[in-house]
Amino acid sequence: MVRDGYFYGLGFGAVAVLVWVATHRLWLVFIPLLLAAFFLWFFRDPEREIPEAPGLIVSPADGKVTAIESVQTPAGQQRRISIFLNVFNVHVNRAPIAGNIQSVQYKKGKYLNAMNPASAVENEQNLVEVAGELCTVSFCQIAGLLARRIVFQKRVDEWVHRGERVGLIKFGSRVDVMFPAACTVKVKLGDHVRGGASVLAIMPPPAGEEMLAAVSSESAYSGSVAELPQ
């Protein structure tokens, strides 16, 4: 449970008690109790099994994949995956890779529907860049129509582990993930992903490892040919 859940839940619980004391009408008490239950459920923070294989980029958020596209950035050609979070999704955000936080750029903006492509530019957002061993991955927390607060708990130069909790967006929102175009995308449009657990893409191995793998494969093939009967 995120701490905010206790704040909202206990707050509406107290309102329910006050309503009962003042009116003794159960149907009036039911409304704040329902809101208390909703907030306790909304701010849930379940444990996740983080995949450990090298080179994986995991989803920073729960939600539905609504866009997979190529974009031109100052760092070169990249792929961008957009994840839409509705009010029923877990809203805790997690680091997509292990690495050092290079930059955190917060920008005030509008509160357009997160499904609107313009929200990626015009809405309130927080862009985070993480430098890992194999590549740099950035993710952007974007406020939506209902969201009114973006929370990010880490600072520049801090190290984060893959799948580590880094913040949340309150209520409906969107998270974009950007990574080098050379990475292999492992999701498709319409997929539902889970923060920290679902693999979005796989980073290519370093050039030296690719060459070593190719040489090993060629050696194994040559050996098998030599052993064939004459």
Residue pairs with C-beta under 8 A, 6 or more apart in sequence:
1 40
1 43
1 44
1 45
2 43
2 44
2 45
2 92
2 168
4 39
4 43
4 170
5 39
5 40
5 42
5 43
5 44
6 40
8 35
8 36
8 39
8 40
8 43
9 36
9 37
9 39
9 40
9 43
10 36
11 36
12 32
12 33
12 35
12 36
12 39
13 32
13 33
13 36
15 32
16 29
16 32
16 33
16 36
19 25
19 28
19 29
19 31
19 32
20 26
20 28
20 29
23 29
42 87
42 91
42 171
43 91
44 90
45 90
45 92
45 165
46 90
48 94
48 163
48 194
48 195
48 196
48 197
49 197
50 58
50 161
50 162
50 163
50 196
50 197
51 58
51 162
51 197
51 199
54 134
55 134
55 202
55 203
55 204
55 205
56 97
56 162
56 199
56 201
56 202
56 203
57 96
57 97
57 137
57 177
57 179
57 183
57 199
57 200
57 201
57 202
57 203
58 94
58 96
58 97
58 162
58 163
58 195
58 196
58 197
58 198
58 199
58 200
59 83
59 94
59 96
59 177
59 193
59 194
59 195
59 196
59 197
59 198
59 199
59 200
60 83
60 93
60 94
60 95
60 96
60 139
60 166
60 175
60 177
60 195
60 196
61 83
61 85
61 89
61 91
61 93
61 94
61 175
61 193
61 195
62 83
62 85
62 89
62 90
62 91
62 193
62 194
62 195
63 83
63 84
63 85
63 86
63 89
63 174
63 175
63 192
63 193
64 83
64 84
64 86
64 190
64 191
64 192
64 193
65 81
65 82
65 83
65 187
65 188
65 189
65 190
65 191
65 192
65 193
66 82
66 83
66 84
66 115
66 174
66 189
67 80
67 81
67 82
67 117
67 189
68 79
68 80
68 81
68 82
68 185
68 187
68 188
68 189
69 79
69 80
70 77
70 78
70 79
70 80
70 181
71 77
71 78
71 79
71 80
71 178
72 78
73 178
75 136
75 180
76 180
76 181
77 180
77 181
78 178
78 179
78 180
78 181
79 178
79 179
79 180
79 181
79 183
79 185
79 201
80 176
80 177
80 178
81 176
81 177
81 185
81 187
81 200
81 201
82 120
82 174
82 175
82 176
83 174
83 175
83 176
83 177
83 193
84 114
84 115
84 174
85 91
85 114
85 144
85 169
85 172
85 173
85 174
85 175
86 172
87 146
87 171
87 172
90 194
90 195
91 168
91 169
91 170
91 171
91 173
92 165
92 167
92 168
92 195
93 139
93 141
93 152
93 165
93 166
93 167
93 168
93 169
93 175
93 195
94 163
94 164
94 165
94 166
94 195
94 196
95 130
95 160
95 161
95 162
95 163
95 164
95 166
96 130
96 137
96 139
96 162
96 177
96 179
96 200
97 130
97 132
97 137
97 162
97 203
98 132
98 133
98 159
98 160
98 161
98 162
99 130
99 131
99 132
99 133
99 136
99 137
99 159
99 160
100 130
100 131
100 157
100 158
100 159
100 160
101 128
101 129
101 130
101 154
101 155
101 156
101 157
101 158
101 159
101 160
102 129
102 130
102 131
102 136
102 156
103 127
103 128
103 129
103 156
104 126
104 127
104 128
104 129
104 152
104 154
104 155
104 156
105 126
105 127
105 128
106 125
106 126
106 127
106 150
106 152
107 124
107 125
107 126
107 127
108 124
109 122
109 123
109 124
109 125
109 143
110 119
110 122
110 123
110 124
111 123
111 124
111 143
111 144
111 145
111 146
111 147
111 148
112 118
112 119
112 122
112 123
112 144
112 145
113 119
113 144
113 145
114 123
114 142
114 143
114 144
114 145
114 147
114 172
114 173
114 174
115 174
119 142
119 144
119 174
120 140
120 142
120 174
120 176
123 142
123 143
123 144
123 174
124 142
124 143
124 147
124 150
125 140
125 141
125 142
125 143
125 150
126 140
126 141
126 150
126 152
126 167
127 138
127 139
127 140
128 138
128 139
128 140
128 141
128 152
128 154
128 166
129 136
129 137
129 138
130 136
130 137
130 138
130 139
130 160
132 203
134 203
134 204
134 205
134 206
135 179
135 180
135 183
135 203
136 179
136 180
137 177
137 178
137 179
138 177
138 178
138 179
139 175
139 176
139 177
139 178
140 175
140 176
140 177
140 178
141 150
141 152
141 167
141 169
141 173
141 175
142 169
142 173
142 174
142 175
142 176
143 149
143 150
143 169
143 173
144 169
144 171
144 172
144 173
144 174
145 172
146 171
146 172
147 169
147 170
147 171
147 172
147 173
148 170
148 171
149 169
149 170
150 167
150 169
150 170
150 173
151 167
151 168
151 169
151 170
152 166
152 167
153 165
153 166
153 167
154 160
154 166
154 167
160 166
162 196
163 195
163 196
163 197
164 196
169 175
177 200
179 201
179 203
180 203
182 203
182 204
183 201
183 202
183 203
183 204
184 201
184 202
184 204
185 200
185 201
186 199
186 200
186 201
186 202
187 193
187 198
187 199
187 200
187 201
191 198
193 200
204 210
205 213
